[in-house]
Amino acid sequence: MRICIGFPQGKIFARLQDTPTAQALIDALPIDSTASTWGEEVYFATPVSAELETTAREVVDPGTVCFWVQGNSLALPYGRTPASREDECRLVTSVNILGEVEGDPRELEKIRDGDEIQVSVA
């Protein structure tokens, strides 16, 4: 499964794994949302709700496509967050792992608080 995440300054693509949360996201597409940032992480609300999966974790690699269960949001970390220790990508809580961004995840740093986000099947 592949998705496109569009924003005013460009777009990125991501490959999703076959997980219950990833399938719920695909089923809800297309969606429009508004970006928020937290350190070097972009996140935005979705109409999807999910339970924490057994593979959920708090520390991920840059460019991991995550689902923040408590916020019903996609979270896209590309570097340090305020919760990070040293150079890790640490999210505020454990998140479901959906997949990973194709290419350079630092492209996400172009996204600003309040940017309009569109997510669609690619």
HELIX and SHEET records of a PDB file:
HELIX    1   1 PRO A   20  ALA A   28  1                                   9    
HELIX    2   2 VAL A   69  GLY A   71  5                                   3    
HELIX    3   3 PRO A  105  LYS A  110  5                                   6    
SHEET    1   A 6 ILE A  31  THR A  34  0                                        
SHEET    2   A 6 GLU A 116  VAL A 121 -1                                        
SHEET    3   A 6 ARG A   2  PHE A   7 -1                                        
SHEET    4   A 6 GLY A  10  LEU A  16 -1                                        
SHEET    5   A 6 CYS A  89  VAL A 101 -1                                        
SHEET    6   A 6 ARG A  57  VAL A  60 -1                                        
SHEET    1   B 9 ILE A  31  THR A  34  0                                        
SHEET    2   B 9 GLU A 116  VAL A 121 -1                                        
SHEET    3   B 9 ARG A   2  PHE A   7 -1                                        
SHEET    4   B 9 GLY A  10  LEU A  16 -1                                        
SHEET    5   B 9 CYS A  89  VAL A 101 -1                                        
SHEET    6   B 9 THR A  64  TRP A  68 -1                                        
SHEET    7   B 9 SER A  73  PRO A  77 -1                                        
SHEET    8   B 9 GLU A  41  ALA A  45 -1                                        
SHEET    9   B 9 SER A  36  THR A  37 -1                                        
END                                                                             
